[in-house]
Amino acid sequence: MPKIKVEGGYKLSGDVKISGAKNSAVALIPAALLSKNESTIYNIPHIRDIDYLIEILKLLNCEVEVIEDTLKINTKNLKNKPIPDTLSKEMRASYYFMGALLARFKKVEICFPGGCNIGNRPIDQHIKGFEALGATVTQKKSTFLIKAKQLKGAKIYLDIPSVGATINIMIAATMAKGKTVIENAAKEPEIVNIASFLINMGAKIKGAGTDKIVIEGAEELDNGIVEVCPDRIEAGTYLIIGSLLGKDLNINNIIVDHLAMLLSKLKEAGVEFKINKDKITINKARKLKPTNIKTLSYPGFPTDLQQPFTTLLTQAEGTSIIEETIYESRFRNTEYLNKMGANTYIDKNKLTIKGKTKLYGSEVVATDLRAGASLLIAALIAKGTTTIDNIEFILRGYEDVINKLKQIGAKIELIP
Ligand code: EPZ
């Protein structure tokens, strides 16, 4: 199994270009099935989740063309087929094919999605939405069969502002008869990105990015064009790295508004940075202050940056508390941070971090995507050499991460 090897302690300078957002791209690709013709998606990140989704597109008889970071998808010969668990279990986002195939064919058969092991992660809100639109959902072991004679618009109140459920229901409702209202919708920027793609295809959607989305169903949708928005989680990860090791480190191709909460927390922690349109220049903080974090859905502090931020807080002088309100078990990185010298302990959904602690190179394991990012940051600041195992988690969510870090001065390599 390949590993990442890092020699810590090197200053990082120069330019990092942020890629298209994983959590947007993985929804845009299934959404392309709604177009009866060819769709074009620009700024696609080259990460493993995209490769799996392209395999599913080909299984469904789509014509797919990848030209650098542009993906063209033609659905003129689209065929509805059951999606096997060999593909659907590779990532959480395979479930967006539920909404897309339900909209196009009124029928979909797919196995339960995969995804990082950070909690129970049910899909009851997705199913609640599909049933409200008139579908029947049956589950045999891990296979879902979802069918509808006709999808009819409905008023749907989500129990929680679920990102996935908001997107999946929006996709399905785009071709339902009549009006659908999603209340208590998630407001993440990725949802706006998907809505803009569907609107470009001819869909009638209002309110994406707010907690109330109104969709007027369309008979059919034509080809769509969209650009994947910059990955705010990748950008946040590099900003945290810059707070610890940066020397005039430029994080380029970002949407500053999407990072507002992280930037306010970095400021609270004593980090200084310069914002210049779609670029932030950041330097290593002289002294990091302890800071408390509570993860919430957007625009609250993003749960996906909780683990990377934990590593930063091990370097703050004092005690910080992190409260994780989105997932049940998203502190699995701390076992390895403590092995490297951190002083953290868990009490139910709260993590206490006592800093400042020197971190030492060690052999660690990525337990999930953002835990892997947390350990990568720890390895970059640790004294000595660290090897990280299970790195496919990291490669799933961070495009070209080893080269991007090498180019700014990190001593990092892939060990096959
Ligand atoms: C998306 O997951 C992201 N993944 C996650 O990023 C992100 O952490 C999450 O949104 C929250 O921002 C993708 O977009 C592919 P949710 P999703 O539905 O849609 C519970 C990463 O690291 N829930 O908002 O699965 C669920 O268990 C990944 O890039 C239900 O109970 O998140 C969780 O506790 C990790 N029932 C909470 O809601 C449901 O039907 C938030 O889930 C759906 C979700």
Boltz pocket constraint, residues with backbone or C-beta under 6 A from the ligand:
constraints:
  - pocket:
      binder: B
      contacts: [[A, 22], [A, 23], [A, 24], [A, 26], [A, 92], [A, 93], [A, 116], [A, 119], [A, 120], [A, 121], [A, 122], [A, 123], [A, 124], [A, 125], [A, 126], [A, 127], [A, 160], [A, 161], [A, 162], [A, 163], [A, 164], [A, 165], [A, 186], [A, 303], [A, 304], [A, 326], [A, 327], [A, 328], [A, 369], [A, 370], [A, 397]]
      max_distance: 6.0
